[in-house]
Amino acid sequence: MIKWYNFNMNGESLLKEKDKKIKKIPIKKIKKLLWIECRRVADSLYVGQNGTYTCFICKRPISGSNKQLSHLIPKSVCGTFLKYDVHRNLKWCCYNCNINLGGNLAEYYREMLKTHTQEFMEELYADKKRTVKENEFLPALLEKYKLL
């Protein structure tokens, strides 16, 4: 940080700071915070009428460690743009459907088609090829989810 003196009209010196460094949050920490926000937003979006949660795929009631936030398009292939998309790519699923059945993608897709159009699904699959800059996109998405 460079400091220099400047004088105002009365001859008084004013201390100014130049090149103030902005502390950047590591991307790993942003991802962790974003996942916490995704879970919070999903809790409010997908809660049942009686305050309980059901598996999006098998429709069984879920809670505790059995409640998993599952990706329709697996995070290994969906890219940064869809990985944290709570509204389109993430739904609550039970441990069995998400882990034991490997995401149960065929049933997941059928359930999505019941609530969304084929055009919606085609747009979702087209977005998996969309690229964004992680260091710009993720902090903005984190701020957006904090406001929800």
C-alpha positions, 0 to 999 in steps of 0.5 A: 500500500502506497501512502502519499500526502496531498494538500487541500486549498487551505494548505492542510495535508491530507493522507490518502491511500492508493492501491488499496488491496481487496482481500479475495476469498479462496474459490474453495471456500466460496464453493463450500459457502455456496453449497450451504446456501444451496441447501438452505434455498432448497429447504425453502423451495421444496418443503412439503405442505406439512413441513416434511420433505419427500424424495423427488424420485421415489416419493418416500419421506426423507429427513436427517442424513437420508436427505440428499441434494441430488443433481439431475445432470451429474456434477462431473459433467454439468459444469459450473453453470449448472452445478449450483442451480437449485431451481433447475438441476438440484432436488431433494432425494433419499440416500438410496436413490442418490447414492445406492442407485447412482442418482437414479437418473432415468427415474429422475428424468421421468419425474422432471418431465411430469413437472416441466416441458420437454423444451425445458429439459432440452434447454437444461441439457444445452446449458451443461455445455455453457462455460462461465468463469468460476471466479466471477460467476460463483461469488455473484451466485452466492450473493444472489442466493443469500438474498433469497 
